[in-house]
């Protein structure tokens, strides 16, 4: 990593109250001081740490902007380096002008996530906490934010640390048996300790699955022939008029996608074009897009109109072999029943609603929770926001622990048990960022914005 001084705009570009240009590195305070002019003639190089100073950024006797400058000296900073934050007026031109002045004075443009990467490399935060920073920024629901804040506070890091300490203690006992065979060590007593660790790993995996749902969200497609009330149902689920609703069949010619929280879980609701034999090329494209939406959905809501007799298109939808959980929803229960008897279908649940007045929509939400989340919404303490790489490493830790337990139950030697435990210990170290490869670090931090 280049040890020079980096700078970037840390607030979103666009009009706003303020924009922040952040510097970090050995020359951060010197560079900012050379550009800063204060009515009190105070130089930033003489400023105490964690202080804010009013003045102007000046380049060649030209005032660039009126600013407030925060001076934070190492090591009590985000990166454990000297950090300066220049608070200027919001807007693309003002913040860019201040950044250009800083770069011309000797800083270089920060790479994506480089501020957080420096915080990790300088021991300020763990790799797990570094990832949590991105989770906080990208949180899509309140529950997602709470889980990310918990992770940033070290909840997962602490669990990993306790697990590896327990592994180290077991390995230390086994090493005595390996190095000093004459010393009486009860190898059989190791098995319950390994099994207890394995159970803790299983809990982490279960919590990471809940976290996956929080991070990635779920997708629900509403399908049916034209004019059965798909758009009205979407509006009822969103509690807003998002889709156009008319009595004319085929109003929706494309998929309409909208995201809303379902008990803290981000759900992408998709209102699809009516499934029927298309009458023109535009409708045919709408049907193709509906099929693509169905393919990427976690659950399908199959909608029928109770006020009309069952049609051929209805039957085809009912008899379709859905590859994901599916709910049959009978709509328009506020109107006379002309639907008649339904054929035996494979759909998982059946709900009756009136999308127009909202009757039964709550039952539909509960059915979705039951089918996709096991009937229980995730809570702050029951989820861990882990990515696919971390979940894979946890599975590998669990596999090594199970193998160690099998080896112990088979009465094998202490060194064979220890070998499986060493593998679990090393893999756990990767999760903590110990001896992790540079390519993994690059993959983590390139997902950040430039100023974070």
Secondary structure as UniProt FT lines:
FT   STRAND          6..9
FT   STRAND          18..24
FT   TURN            26..27
FT   HELIX           28..35
FT   STRAND          36..37
FT   TURN            39..40
FT   HELIX           44..46
FT   STRAND          51..59
FT   TURN            60..61
FT   STRAND          62..72
FT   TURN            74..75
FT   STRAND          83..89
FT   HELIX           92..104
FT   TURN            105..106
FT   STRAND          108..109
FT   TURN            112..113
FT   HELIX           114..121
FT   TURN            122..123
FT   HELIX           127..138
FT   HELIX           142..152
FT   TURN            153..154
FT   HELIX           155..179
FT   TURN            181..182
FT   HELIX           187..189
FT   HELIX           190..216
FT   STRAND          218..223
FT   TURN            226..227
FT   HELIX           230..238
FT   TURN            249..250
FT   STRAND          256..262
FT   TURN            263..264
FT   STRAND          265..271
FT   HELIX           281..295
FT   STRAND          299..305
FT   TURN            306..307
FT   HELIX           312..319
FT   STRAND          325..331
FT   TURN            333..334
FT   STRAND          349..352
FT   TURN            355..358
FT   HELIX           361..373
FT   TURN            374..375
FT   HELIX           380..382
FT   HELIX           388..409
FT   TURN            410..411
FT   HELIX           414..431
FT   TURN            432..435
FT   HELIX           438..445
FT   TURN            446..447
FT   TURN            450..451
//
